[in-house]
Amino acid sequence: MMVTSRTQNNSANKIIKLILLVILLSSCAKDKATPIIIGSQQSLSSKIDAGELLINISKNEDYIFTFEREILRIPLQDISKIEAELDRWRTKIIFRDGSELIVPTKGTELDYIVEKIKLNPSGYNPLAALVDVWLPTYGRIKVTVKGKNSSIGTITHLCQENAIRQSVPILGLYPDHDNLVDLTYTDMEGKERGSTQIHIRTAAISLADFPKWKKVKALPEKMEPGMNLINYPGMSEADVSLPYMLDSEGELRWLLLLKSSPDLQKISTSIGLKRTKKGTFIAGDQAQARVVEIDMFGNLKRQWDLQKLGYGFHHEITESNNGNFLITVTKTGARLRNGEPRINDHIIELNPESGTLVTEWDLAHQLDTSRYIKPDGITPPIFSQTPNNWAHNNAVGEIGNDLLATLRYQGIVSFNHSGSLRWIISPHKLWKSQYHALLLNPIAEDGTPVTDPAVINGDAQIDGFDWPWGPHTPVAIANDRLLVFDNGYDRNWISNSIPSRTNYSRIVEYKIDVANKTVQQLWSYGKERGAKGFSLAVSGVQYLKQTGNVLFCPGMGVSTSLGTGGRIMEINPKTKEILFELEIAANSGFAFHRVTRMPLYPENY
């Protein structure tokens, strides 16, 4: 019995040990399997987090997951089921432990990503829209607005946003048109993944006193790409500004109806909108003595009160190289020696982040306020120099490390940040002796120094040289070269209002030699156009960096086939060939203050 009992106990112990061994082995198997599944999930999740799309899955000894940039191998035993939903650009992975993972996958149609289309989301830009999209994974959207007449009118832009859900800006819609817009889904670097097309129907634009225009000529293959931003002031500089853009075919593609904006309904932007480095627009508001920043939809982003700083706005604002604003202003308390107020003769530098004044330059401390031409009785008083408006500073910019300014009645000047004058481009007549060392001496286009006192003083001109008269829009294209719009205001001291007078404006390029105190005229264009290119005031020029072409844009009182207004001309400065020409007529005769060629979309949109 004792032996039997021991035998039974030994057998029982063996069975228990065997059971324990099976349990242990089973537990170890589970412990080994779990990390494998977790590792597989983590590998797939890392690709999802990186924003990569799954391209396909194949099966061999393992599952082979081919992503856009990498291939992953997943053990067959880790996955119990794979469900592809290519119409929704996703694949469901069900692991052996019952857990699930949705993997963004290259699919078929992309129509489903469009959630909402909102035309004119701000209420101020009827040719713009926002499209809400929900993407399969991180990526970008390339917008293509199809040209109405040809591919020349097609606008394409790769947006910067890369979130899964985003609002895509659609700019450049045609009015009164069923616009076709392609939305191309790309990876972070812009590589295309798929696309869908939407329709956006716009209404006709019907505005009272809106300008008329006509394309005269366009050679797109030779032109600088981009839109023409036309800063139309309304019926006058006191009216609400109405900026708009025309493409190279003369089609309206963008405008801001700011009368609808509670913040901007009385804005008078003078020279108009200037694009900032971050892609917004800045403008000075003459009506309310402020500077405003707005986006492409016309939403007010920020504003700065100049009146609180003691200034009124006059004409120009420029974003300087250091990011501050350079602004031409009238100082509220500025007075002449006789106590009378003086206007349009201060420049300030404003820090936009703090809203504080950095520097003030008083041109009366730098130039001669007594250099004055008495009214001739012929020139309309609005254009005549007065003791109060002795300078009429209408533009400010930078040339190298110095400032650059045009003054209707004094010429073109440059000064450093301390306020010391560097040079003056102006007829030498009437300048006092203390300024003679700053006056640049003229050199003709052929390199010959001009020695005729009549030309030097501005009483006469020669084929290869003339001074700028009533200039606007100085544009530095190098540290020693600048373009300027020579309005031809009372050229050679003769009133433009004399009936027999032959008036013209020019675009002119000058080369400056500070060491030798000379200014050479390199080339000009405009005299050959006569009244068809003459603007007594306002107007602008632009250097087009991509092609080296230039824009010449007389904006007021110009004779056109449609009436009185302005003209936009793109010129090859080497050949003088006109590559683009567009006429604009307005009931007021004031077509624009300035025109700027630019991409419709800012780079960072």
MIPA-413846 format. One line per field, with one value per residue (C-alpha): residue in three letters; chain; x, y, z. Coordinates in pm, 1 decimal. Layout:
<sites>
r	ala,...
c	A,...
px	X,...
py	Y,...
pz	Z,...
</sites>
This chain:
<sites>
r	met,met,val,thr,ser,arg,thr,gln,asn,asn,ser,ala,asn,lys,ile,ile,lys,leu,ile,leu,leu,val,ile,leu,leu,ser,ser,cys,ala,lys,asp,lys,ala,thr,pro,ile,ile,ile,gly,ser,gln,gln,ser,leu,ser,ser,lys,ile,asp,ala,gly,glu,leu,leu,ile,asn,ile,ser,lys,asn,glu,asp,tyr,ile,phe,thr,phe,glu,arg,glu,ile,leu,arg,ile,pro,leu,gln,asp,ile,ser,lys,ile,glu,ala,glu,leu,asp,arg,trp,arg,thr,lys,ile,ile,phe,arg,asp,gly,ser,glu,leu,ile,val,pro,thr,lys,gly,thr,glu,leu,asp,tyr,ile,val,glu,lys,ile,lys,leu,asn,pro,ser,gly,tyr,asn,pro,leu,ala,ala,leu,val,asp,val,trp,leu,pro,thr,tyr,gly,arg,ile,lys,val,thr,val,lys,gly,lys,asn,ser,ser,ile,gly,thr,ile,thr,his,leu,cys,gln,glu,asn,ala,ile,arg,gln,ser,val,pro,ile,leu,gly,leu,tyr,pro,asp,his,asp,asn,leu,val,asp,leu,thr,tyr,thr,asp,met,glu,gly,lys,glu,arg,gly,ser,thr,gln,ile,his,ile,arg,thr,ala,ala,ile,ser,leu,ala,asp,phe,pro,lys,trp,lys,lys,val,lys,ala,leu,pro,glu,lys,met,glu,pro,gly,met,asn,leu,ile,asn,tyr,pro,gly,met,ser,glu,ala,asp,val,ser,leu,pro,tyr,met,leu,asp,ser,glu,gly,glu,leu,arg,trp,leu,leu,leu,leu,lys,ser,ser,pro,asp,leu,gln,lys,ile,ser,thr,ser,ile,gly,leu,lys,arg,thr,lys,lys,gly,thr,phe,ile,ala,gly,asp,gln,ala,gln,ala,arg,val,val,glu,ile,asp,met,phe,gly,asn,leu,lys,arg,gln,trp,asp,leu,gln,lys,leu,gly,tyr,gly,phe,his,his,glu,ile,thr,glu,ser,asn,asn,gly,asn,phe,leu,ile,thr,val,thr,lys,thr,gly,ala,arg,leu,arg,asn,gly,glu,pro,arg,ile,asn,asp,his,ile,ile,glu,leu,asn,pro,glu,ser,gly,thr,leu,val,thr,glu,trp,asp,leu,ala,his,gln,leu,asp,thr,ser,arg,tyr,ile,lys,pro,asp,gly,ile,thr,pro,pro,ile,phe,ser,gln,thr,pro,asn,asn,trp,ala,his,asn,asn,ala,val,gly,glu,ile,gly,asn,asp,leu,leu,ala,thr,leu,arg,tyr,gln,gly,ile,val,ser,phe,asn,his,ser,gly,ser,leu,arg,trp,ile,ile,ser,pro,his,lys,leu,trp,lys,ser,gln,tyr,his,ala,leu,leu,leu,asn,pro,ile,ala,glu,asp,gly,thr,pro,val,thr,asp,pro,ala,val,ile,asn,gly,asp,ala,gln,ile,asp,gly,phe,asp,trp,pro,trp,gly,pro,his,thr,pro,val,ala,ile,ala,asn,asp,arg,leu,leu,val,phe,asp,asn,gly,tyr,asp,arg,asn,trp,ile,ser,asn,ser,ile,pro,ser,arg,thr,asn,tyr,ser,arg,ile,val,glu,tyr,lys,ile,asp,val,ala,asn,lys,thr,val,gln,gln,leu,trp,ser,tyr,gly,lys,glu,arg,gly,ala,lys,gly,phe,ser,leu,ala,val,ser,gly,val,gln,tyr,leu,lys,gln,thr,gly,asn,val,leu,phe,cys,pro,gly,met,gly,val,ser,thr,ser,leu,gly,thr,gly,gly,arg,ile,met,glu,ile,asn,pro,lys,thr,lys,glu,ile,leu,phe,glu,leu,glu,ile,ala,ala,asn,ser,gly,phe,ala,phe,his,arg,val,thr,arg,met,pro,leu,tyr,pro,glu,asn,tyr
c	A,A,A,A,A,A,A,A,A,A,A,A,A,A,A,A,A,A,A,A,A,A,A,A,A,A,A,A,A,A,A,A,A,A,A,A,A,A,A,A,A,A,A,A,A,A,A,A,A,A,A,A,A,A,A,A,A,A,A,A,A,A,A,A,A,A,A,A,A,A,A,A,A,A,A,A,A,A,A,A,A,A,A,A,A,A,A,A,A,A,A,A,A,A,A,A,A,A,A,A,A,A,A,A,A,A,A,A,A,A,A,A,A,A,A,A,A,A,A,A,A,A,A,A,A,A,A,A,A,A,A,A,A,A,A,A,A,A,A,A,A,A,A,A,A,A,A,A,A,A,A,A,A,A,A,A,A,A,A,A,A,A,A,A,A,A,A,A,A,A,A,A,A,A,A,A,A,A,A,A,A,A,A,A,A,A,A,A,A,A,A,A,A,A,A,A,A,A,A,A,A,A,A,A,A,A,A,A,A,A,A,A,A,A,A,A,A,A,A,A,A,A,A,A,A,A,A,A,A,A,A,A,A,A,A,A,A,A,A,A,A,A,A,A,A,A,A,A,A,A,A,A,A,A,A,A,A,A,A,A,A,A,A,A,A,A,A,A,A,A,A,A,A,A,A,A,A,A,A,A,A,A,A,A,A,A,A,A,A,A,A,A,A,A,A,A,A,A,A,A,A,A,A,A,A,A,A,A,A,A,A,A,A,A,A,A,A,A,A,A,A,A,A,A,A,A,A,A,A,A,A,A,A,A,A,A,A,A,A,A,A,A,A,A,A,A,A,A,A,A,A,A,A,A,A,A,A,A,A,A,A,A,A,A,A,A,A,A,A,A,A,A,A,A,A,A,A,A,A,A,A,A,A,A,A,A,A,A,A,A,A,A,A,A,A,A,A,A,A,A,A,A,A,A,A,A,A,A,A,A,A,A,A,A,A,A,A,A,A,A,A,A,A,A,A,A,A,A,A,A,A,A,A,A,A,A,A,A,A,A,A,A,A,A,A,A,A,A,A,A,A,A,A,A,A,A,A,A,A,A,A,A,A,A,A,A,A,A,A,A,A,A,A,A,A,A,A,A,A,A,A,A,A,A,A,A,A,A,A,A,A,A,A,A,A,A,A,A,A,A,A,A,A,A,A,A,A,A,A,A,A,A,A,A,A,A,A,A,A,A,A,A,A,A,A,A,A,A,A,A,A,A,A,A,A,A,A,A,A,A,A,A,A,A,A,A,A,A,A,A,A,A,A,A,A,A,A,A,A,A,A,A,A,A,A,A,A,A,A,A,A,A,A,A,A,A,A,A,A,A,A,A,A,A,A,A,A,A,A,A,A,A,A,A,A,A,A,A,A,A,A,A,A,A,A
px	0.0,279.9,443.5,117.0,50.5,396.7,354.7,26.3,174.8,466.1,225.7,16.9,324.5,431.8,90.3,93.5,441.4,331.7,29.7,247.2,494.2,215.2,83.9,433.9,503.0,167.4,240.9,583.4,431.7,189.2,465.9,666.7,369.5,254.7,579.4,575.3,224.5,307.7,621.7,421.9,168.4,440.5,612.9,290.6,196.4,530.0,452.4,107.8,259.1,507.1,217.5,309.6,53.5,38.3,71.4,-0.6,23.0,164.5,199.8,497.0,665.6,550.1,304.8,495.0,360.1,490.4,471.7,573.4,928.7,983.0,882.4,777.9,761.9,501.6,487.1,183.1,86.7,53.4,-243.5,-576.7,-753.3,-695.8,-987.5,-912.7,-1144.5,-981.8,-1278.5,-1197.5,-821.0,-766.3,-697.8,-811.9,-560.2,-702.5,-431.3,-445.9,-509.6,-820.5,-669.9,-723.5,-527.9,-644.5,-364.2,-400.9,-375.4,-343.3,-699.8,-923.6,-1141.5,-1073.8,-1410.9,-1496.5,-1226.1,-1425.8,-1642.4,-1755.0,-1710.4,-1762.4,-1756.0,-1651.0,-1591.9,-1499.5,-1784.6,-1538.1,-1384.5,-1645.2,-1373.3,-1226.3,-1338.0,-1237.2,-1268.8,-1266.1,-1099.7,-1040.4,-735.0,-641.5,-322.2,-89.7,-24.4,-69.7,-316.5,-216.0,-486.3,-535.2,-795.2,-852.6,-814.8,-1142.2,-1005.7,-683.3,-413.5,-258.1,-525.3,-464.9,-347.6,-160.6,-42.6,89.2,-46.7,175.8,-73.0,-16.3,-277.2,-523.0,-813.9,-758.3,-928.8,-782.0,-775.1,-906.4,-802.2,-836.1,-1192.8,-1350.4,-1669.4,-1995.8,-1842.7,-1858.9,-1498.4,-1327.0,-1080.2,-851.0,-748.9,-438.4,-340.6,37.4,286.4,484.5,730.3,462.9,469.9,123.6,-93.8,-430.1,-676.2,-1038.2,-1218.1,-1481.4,-1705.1,-1740.4,-2005.4,-1956.0,-2193.0,-2133.6,-1961.3,-2176.2,-2024.7,-2106.0,-1816.8,-1587.2,-1307.3,-1317.2,-1013.4,-887.1,-588.2,-386.1,-102.2,30.4,326.3,297.7,607.3,820.4,634.8,691.4,439.6,180.0,-121.2,-146.2,-256.2,-428.5,-472.2,-783.3,-866.2,-1233.4,-1371.3,-1105.5,-838.9,-1113.0,-1328.0,-1309.6,-1023.1,-1113.3,-806.2,-839.3,-621.5,-619.8,-435.5,-232.7,-549.2,-716.7,-954.0,-1065.4,-942.3,-947.9,-1092.5,-1178.5,-1516.3,-1410.7,-1725.7,-1879.9,-1619.8,-1710.8,-1338.6,-1237.1,-1550.6,-1398.3,-1038.7,-840.0,-511.6,-349.2,-72.6,-264.2,-169.0,188.6,258.8,463.9,726.0,473.0,216.4,-30.8,-94.6,-13.7,-152.6,-167.4,-512.6,-529.4,-889.3,-820.0,-444.1,-355.5,-171.4,-364.4,-267.5,-515.6,-514.6,-601.6,-968.9,-982.3,-991.7,-832.4,-546.6,-383.0,-380.6,-158.2,-286.8,-60.8,-271.4,-183.2,181.4,115.4,107.4,-120.3,-55.1,61.5,100.0,370.3,440.9,727.5,836.4,1207.3,1475.6,1470.9,1093.8,997.2,767.5,894.8,607.8,574.9,369.4,262.8,356.9,60.5,253.7,508.7,531.8,718.4,920.5,626.4,404.7,210.1,163.8,373.7,273.5,411.4,769.0,832.5,931.0,902.3,1016.3,761.3,818.3,509.5,552.2,558.2,375.5,640.6,819.5,1180.4,1301.3,1164.3,1325.0,1224.2,1305.6,1296.3,1612.3,1781.4,1667.7,1592.9,1230.0,1282.5,1357.2,1024.3,865.3,583.7,255.9,255.4,-117.6,-154.7,-85.8,-396.0,-354.2,-391.7,-63.4,122.3,394.6,310.8,521.8,325.2,367.7,725.5,846.5,550.4,734.4,541.9,756.9,1017.1,1233.7,1586.4,1903.0,2176.4,2184.4,2041.8,1694.8,1562.1,1282.8,1110.2,972.5,752.7,907.2,1265.2,1372.3,1522.5,1728.1,1914.5,2015.3,2148.0,1966.2,2125.9,1959.1,2272.7,2217.2,2414.7,2316.8,2046.1,1923.6,1758.0,1801.1,2069.7,1868.1,1765.8,1968.9,2163.9,2541.3,2547.5,2374.8,2597.7,2834.6,2539.0,2397.0,2495.6,2632.8,2465.0,2617.7,2443.7,2363.0,2673.5,2894.0,2959.5,2949.4,2681.2,2839.7,2560.8,2442.2,2089.3,2064.0,2232.7,1984.8,1685.5,1606.0,1674.8,1735.1,1929.8,1850.2,2067.3,1977.4,1697.8,1619.0,1316.9,1029.5,774.2,901.4,730.9,819.1,1198.9,1307.3,1663.9,1774.2,2133.9,2328.3,2419.6,2120.8,1759.2,1443.5,1199.3,875.2,954.3,610.3,725.9,560.9,633.5,930.7,1200.2,998.0,719.5,359.9,196.9,-128.2,-17.0,-240.3,43.3,262.4,379.4,365.7,506.9,614.2,906.6,1046.2,1414.7,1711.4,1996.2,2340.6,2486.0,2856.1,2880.0,3259.2,3258.0,2928.3,2765.6,2436.1,2420.1,2100.3,2123.2,1798.2,1444.2,1109.9,798.9,873.3,772.7,426.3,344.5,-1.8,-73.2,180.4,160.4,46.6,91.1,91.4,76.1,190.7,469.8,741.6,850.5,1158.9,1057.4,1327.8,1251.2,1275.1,1457.1,1163.4,1010.0,657.1,579.2,240.5,110.4,-212.1,-400.4,-520.8,-373.1,-530.9,-664.7,-903.9,-1160.9,-1137.8,-910.2,-732.2,-410.4,-193.7,7.8,311.7,569.4,892.4,1212.2,1463.6,1728.2,1513.5,1235.7,985.4,640.1,550.7,222.0,-6.9,-343.3,-558.0,-779.0,-1034.7,-1222.2,-1496.8,-1275.2,-976.7,-790.1,-729.0,-481.1,-210.8,19.3,23.2,228.7,295.6,291.8,197.3,-167.1,-87.4,170.1,449.3,348.1,-21.0
py	0.0,231.9,167.9,217.2,545.6,679.0,575.4,756.6,1069.4,1064.2,1034.5,1320.9,1536.9,1463.2,1561.6,1886.5,1967.6,1897.0,2125.5,2397.1,2357.6,2393.8,2703.7,2846.3,2775.9,2926.3,3236.2,3273.1,3235.5,3516.2,3731.2,3676.0,3742.0,4064.8,4260.8,4154.0,4290.5,4610.4,4651.4,4608.7,4865.6,5111.7,5071.8,5141.8,5425.8,5595.5,5613.5,5754.4,6018.4,6111.6,6183.1,5909.1,5732.8,5356.4,5268.2,4894.0,4572.1,4246.2,3909.2,3676.3,3532.6,3857.0,4131.5,4394.3,4747.1,4984.6,5347.1,5658.1,5656.1,5322.2,4955.3,4781.6,4405.6,4285.3,3917.5,3735.1,3606.8,3964.7,4050.9,3876.7,4093.7,4376.4,4584.6,4832.0,5134.7,5304.1,5531.5,5691.2,5663.9,5434.6,5076.3,4914.8,4676.3,4432.8,4269.1,3923.3,4065.1,4246.8,4598.3,4811.1,5074.3,5302.1,5356.7,5644.0,5484.6,5596.9,5565.1,5642.0,5953.8,6252.5,6423.7,6329.9,6556.6,6873.8,6955.8,7313.6,7588.1,7945.3,8219.2,8565.3,8458.9,8809.4,8982.6,9217.4,9003.6,8845.9,8681.4,8475.6,8168.1,7933.8,7557.5,7340.0,7005.1,6693.3,6512.3,6144.4,6249.7,6547.0,6719.4,7031.7,7148.9,7290.9,7522.5,7559.8,7809.2,7728.7,8008.2,8116.5,8191.8,7992.1,7843.4,8189.8,8281.7,7973.0,8045.6,7778.4,7796.4,7536.2,7631.3,7618.2,7469.6,7097.8,7007.8,6723.6,6967.4,7305.4,7596.2,7642.0,7999.5,8026.3,8349.7,8471.1,8369.1,8526.8,8729.1,8603.1,8264.8,7897.9,7871.8,7534.1,7481.6,7180.1,7083.6,6867.9,6682.0,6663.4,6546.8,6794.0,6859.1,6914.0,6571.8,6503.2,6229.8,6286.7,6559.5,6659.5,6940.1,7176.9,7440.6,7787.6,8005.6,8382.2,8670.7,8962.1,9268.5,9578.3,9895.4,10259.3,10472.2,10173.6,10219.4,10076.5,9913.9,9764.5,9544.3,9696.8,9445.1,9143.8,8916.3,8670.1,8471.1,8784.4,8935.7,8922.7,8674.3,8793.7,9017.2,9392.5,9538.6,9864.8,10103.3,10290.4,10567.9,10586.8,10903.9,11107.1,11074.1,11152.4,10860.4,10503.3,10316.8,10028.5,9816.8,9549.3,9315.8,9245.3,8958.0,8973.6,8917.3,9218.9,9003.2,9111.1,8851.4,9018.9,9324.7,9456.9,9622.4,9795.7,10007.4,9690.7,9671.7,9834.8,9889.8,10014.1,10165.4,10515.4,10422.1,10644.1,10467.8,10720.6,10518.2,10204.1,9862.3,9743.5,9372.1,9289.8,9018.8,8801.8,8829.2,9080.6,9431.8,9757.0,10096.4,10443.7,10591.1,10964.7,10988.5,10859.8,10921.2,10558.3,10264.8,9944.2,9585.6,9367.1,9019.8,8907.0,8881.0,9238.9,9151.3,9411.3,9243.1,9535.1,9912.8,10188.7,10533.0,10802.3,11082.1,10973.1,11007.1,11357.9,11294.9,11282.2,11038.0,11160.6,10922.9,10663.1,10374.5,10131.4,9824.5,9879.1,9614.4,9588.8,9529.9,9874.2,10108.2,10420.9,10668.6,11011.1,11230.5,11577.2,11665.7,11820.0,12095.0,12175.3,12546.2,12782.2,13060.7,13294.2,13061.7,12924.0,12544.7,12340.4,12008.4,11699.4,11745.6,11479.2,11111.6,10874.2,10521.4,10318.3,9987.4,9781.4,9535.7,9795.1,10070.7,10316.1,10591.6,10498.1,10805.8,11130.7,11317.6,11679.3,11768.2,12137.7,12077.8,11907.3,12110.9,12471.1,12565.9,12896.7,12729.2,12837.3,12913.1,13162.5,13058.5,13142.8,13208.1,12928.9,12608.9,12510.0,12600.5,12235.1,12161.6,12484.4,12508.4,12716.5,12823.1,12575.9,12291.6,12374.7,12014.8,11783.2,11466.4,11192.6,10878.7,10717.3,10409.8,10283.6,10279.3,10072.8,10168.6,10513.6,10656.5,10771.8,11023.7,11213.9,11563.7,11715.6,12062.2,11974.9,11660.3,11333.4,11321.5,11061.5,11088.0,10855.8,10748.1,11032.4,11274.2,11388.7,11449.9,11227.9,11380.9,11569.2,11507.9,11832.8,12125.4,12339.7,12656.4,12834.3,12616.0,12813.9,12784.5,12549.7,12283.9,12308.0,12035.6,11795.2,11864.0,11589.3,11704.0,11565.7,11319.2,11228.5,10875.0,10863.5,10934.9,11299.9,11548.8,11812.7,12157.7,12376.3,12597.4,12602.1,12222.6,12215.2,12472.6,12302.8,12576.4,12338.7,11969.5,11756.6,11421.5,11227.6,11402.0,11572.6,11621.4,11461.0,11708.6,11651.4,11292.1,10994.7,10637.7,10618.8,10254.8,10155.6,9866.4,9880.7,10090.3,10328.2,10297.2,10400.7,10419.1,10702.1,10825.1,11166.1,11325.6,11620.0,11862.7,12212.2,12073.1,12337.8,12567.8,12602.6,12541.4,12225.7,12419.7,12629.4,12511.1,12481.6,12290.1,11940.3,11740.5,11398.2,11182.6,10938.7,10636.9,10711.4,10526.8,10718.2,10601.1,10779.8,10828.1,10974.2,11000.9,11207.6,11382.7,11288.0,11147.6,10982.8,10921.7,10562.4,10545.0,10676.0,10610.8,10822.7,11131.6,10940.4,10874.3,11239.0,11293.7,10919.6,10872.6,11206.3,11227.3,11557.6,11387.7,11046.2,10741.9,10488.2,10262.9,9913.1,9704.8,9346.4,9121.4,8797.3,8938.5,9266.6,9445.3,9760.4,9890.4,10247.1,10351.4,10707.2,10714.2,11041.5,11256.6,11025.4,11029.7,10683.2,10545.2,10495.5,10841.5,11001.4,10787.9,10588.8,10342.2,10036.8,9955.5,9680.5,9764.7,9583.4,9855.0,9719.4,9722.2,9963.6,9704.2,9732.6,9386.8,9473.6,9771.9,9830.3,10144.0,10243.9,10524.5,10664.6,10926.7,11136.9,11095.9,10947.8,10582.3,10486.9,10613.5,10318.4,9977.3,9683.2,9355.9,9070.4,8706.5,8682.3,8446.9,8556.2,8302.5,8206.6,8143.9
pz	0.0,85.8,-247.9,-431.8,-256.2,-338.7,-701.3,-725.0,-565.2,-807.9,-1099.9,-965.7,-923.0,-1279.4,-1408.7,-1207.7,-1332.7,-1687.5,-1648.3,-1498.1,-1783.1,-2040.5,-1862.9,-1844.7,-2209.5,-2305.6,-2100.0,-2254.7,-2600.2,-2522.0,-2379.6,-2697.1,-2928.1,-2761.2,-2820.3,-3185.0,-3233.8,-3046.0,-3257.1,-3576.5,-3463.8,-3371.1,-3707.7,-3895.1,-3660.0,-3719.9,-4092.7,-4017.3,-3786.5,-4060.7,-4298.9,-4547.3,-4761.2,-4797.9,-5166.6,-5161.1,-4958.4,-5087.5,-4918.4,-4920.6,-4616.3,-4448.5,-4528.6,-4730.3,-4673.1,-4941.3,-4830.5,-5025.4,-4889.0,-4717.5,-4715.8,-4394.1,-4336.9,-4087.5,-3974.8,-4110.4,-3767.0,-3628.8,-3854.2,-3863.7,-4122.8,-4373.1,-4503.5,-4784.0,-4825.7,-5122.8,-5190.0,-4851.2,-4895.2,-4598.2,-4496.3,-4170.8,-4012.7,-3753.4,-3543.9,-3393.4,-3047.4,-3176.3,-3187.2,-3500.5,-3691.2,-3976.4,-4228.0,-4481.9,-4824.4,-5185.3,-5309.4,-5602.2,-5623.3,-5394.7,-5420.0,-5063.5,-4911.0,-4992.2,-4692.8,-4764.1,-5023.3,-4905.1,-5169.7,-5050.4,-4689.2,-4569.2,-4752.0,-4925.5,-5201.3,-5432.3,-5646.3,-5362.8,-5171.3,-4891.2,-4935.9,-4624.1,-4686.6,-4475.2,-4605.6,-4560.8,-4381.7,-4356.6,-4686.6,-4893.4,-5154.4,-5491.0,-5624.8,-5999.9,-6119.1,-6485.3,-6738.4,-6894.9,-7239.1,-7251.9,-7034.8,-7011.4,-6758.0,-6542.5,-6187.5,-5990.5,-5631.7,-5385.9,-5044.3,-4738.1,-4488.2,-4423.5,-4161.9,-4212.1,-4190.5,-4349.1,-4523.4,-4868.8,-5009.0,-5364.6,-5535.1,-5892.6,-5973.4,-6279.5,-6223.6,-6374.8,-6451.3,-6363.1,-6242.2,-6264.0,-5978.8,-5942.7,-5589.5,-5606.3,-5290.0,-5240.8,-4981.8,-4770.6,-5054.1,-5316.0,-5484.8,-5625.9,-5476.8,-5642.1,-5736.6,-5757.2,-5938.1,-5802.2,-5959.3,-5807.5,-5966.6,-5925.8,-5990.7,-6222.4,-6074.2,-6105.9,-5962.6,-6022.4,-6148.1,-6191.0,-6446.7,-6798.1,-6953.9,-7276.8,-7348.9,-7630.7,-7645.7,-7458.8,-7527.4,-7235.9,-7331.2,-7283.0,-6988.8,-6615.5,-6474.8,-6226.1,-6182.0,-6213.9,-5880.0,-5967.4,-5678.0,-5787.4,-5538.9,-5627.5,-5776.1,-5592.7,-5327.2,-5073.1,-5190.3,-5060.1,-5225.6,-5452.6,-5536.1,-5803.5,-6012.1,-6384.1,-6550.3,-6871.6,-7076.4,-6918.1,-6710.9,-6364.3,-6112.1,-5767.9,-5596.5,-5252.3,-5194.3,-4876.5,-4846.9,-4701.2,-4423.5,-4090.8,-4026.1,-4370.8,-4522.8,-4542.3,-4616.1,-4852.1,-4921.8,-5157.0,-5326.6,-5234.2,-5105.9,-5051.4,-5002.8,-4693.9,-4654.1,-4470.7,-4749.0,-4610.2,-4741.4,-4564.4,-4655.8,-4513.1,-4461.4,-4531.6,-4411.5,-4059.9,-4017.6,-3962.2,-4111.0,-4169.7,-4241.3,-4429.3,-4581.1,-4934.1,-4840.2,-4709.4,-4340.6,-4113.2,-3924.5,-3741.2,-3740.9,-3607.0,-3507.3,-3654.3,-3507.8,-3155.5,-3252.2,-3385.2,-3760.1,-4060.0,-4344.3,-4684.2,-4978.1,-4906.5,-4672.8,-4730.7,-4537.5,-4476.6,-4488.9,-4108.4,-4103.2,-3976.7,-4168.5,-4345.4,-4382.0,-4543.3,-4312.2,-4213.6,-3855.8,-3681.6,-3506.3,-3777.4,-3854.2,-4082.6,-3927.2,-3973.6,-3770.8,-4064.8,-4080.7,-4320.8,-4471.3,-4646.4,-4525.4,-4259.3,-4277.2,-3984.6,-3905.1,-3710.2,-3532.5,-3623.9,-3337.6,-3060.3,-3247.6,-3132.7,-3320.4,-3401.1,-3592.3,-3731.1,-4019.2,-4073.5,-4433.7,-4344.5,-4139.2,-4433.1,-4734.4,-4823.5,-4749.3,-4928.5,-5264.9,-5400.5,-5736.8,-5715.8,-5881.5,-6252.5,-6270.0,-6524.0,-6329.9,-6127.4,-5757.1,-5654.4,-5832.8,-5751.4,-5491.6,-5186.3,-4888.0,-4674.5,-4925.5,-5020.0,-5062.4,-5125.5,-5030.0,-5213.2,-5176.8,-4957.2,-5006.1,-4949.2,-5155.7,-4996.0,-4628.1,-4694.6,-4747.2,-5082.3,-5131.1,-5410.5,-5359.7,-5626.4,-5595.1,-5497.3,-5685.4,-5559.6,-5240.7,-5039.3,-4674.6,-4407.7,-4091.8,-3900.2,-4139.4,-4322.4,-4693.1,-4928.6,-5264.5,-5457.3,-5814.0,-5921.1,-6159.4,-5998.5,-6032.6,-5709.5,-5471.3,-5214.4,-5202.1,-4899.2,-5113.5,-5419.6,-5297.2,-5274.5,-5621.1,-5867.0,-6202.3,-6515.7,-6761.8,-7087.3,-7201.1,-7421.1,-7118.2,-7207.8,-6915.0,-6961.5,-6948.2,-7086.7,-6794.7,-6939.9,-6911.1,-6570.2,-6438.8,-6600.6,-6851.6,-7140.7,-7214.0,-7456.4,-7616.6,-7372.2,-7047.7,-6860.9,-6493.7,-6328.0,-6291.2,-6016.9,-5974.0,-5810.9,-5711.1,-5683.2,-5713.8,-5628.2,-5849.5,-5721.5,-5473.1,-5755.9,-5991.4,-5964.3,-6169.6,-6126.1,-6278.4,-6425.6,-6439.4,-6646.2,-6403.6,-6540.3,-6732.1,-6788.9,-6558.4,-6819.1,-6708.6,-6838.5,-6867.4,-7164.1,-7453.1,-7702.8,-7459.8,-7560.0,-7238.6,-7166.6,-6874.2,-6869.8,-6701.5,-6658.1,-6512.3,-6352.2,-6241.4,-5940.5,-5873.5,-5524.1,-5530.2,-5849.2,-5767.5,-6099.3,-6221.4,-6561.8,-6751.9,-6879.3,-7076.4,-7077.9,-7239.5,-7265.7,-7469.2,-7782.1,-7635.0,-7563.0,-7410.2,-7426.3,-7149.1,-6965.5,-6604.1,-6425.3,-6083.7,-5910.7,-6119.6,-6077.9,-6210.9,-6113.1,-6180.2,-6264.6,-6122.7,-6304.1,-6657.6,-6606.1,-6768.7,-6622.1,-6571.4,-6673.9,-6536.8,-6583.0,-6383.3,-6414.7,-6703.5,-6966.4,-7310.6,-7406.1,-7667.4,-7389.3,-7239.3,-6982.3,-6724.8,-6718.0,-6903.2,-6796.9,-7010.1,-6967.1,-7146.7,-7231.5,-7138.3,-7376.4,-7689.6,-7580.0,-7704.6,-7549.5,-7420.5,-7253.0,-7275.1,-7115.4,-7118.6,-6825.8,-6824.0,-6525.3,-6507.6,-6282.7,-6514.3,-6215.3,-6305.3,-6034.5,-5809.1,-5869.1,-6036.3,-5911.7,-6092.9,-5841.3,-5797.2,-5699.1,-5411.0,-5153.2,-5116.0,-4762.4,-4840.2
</sites>
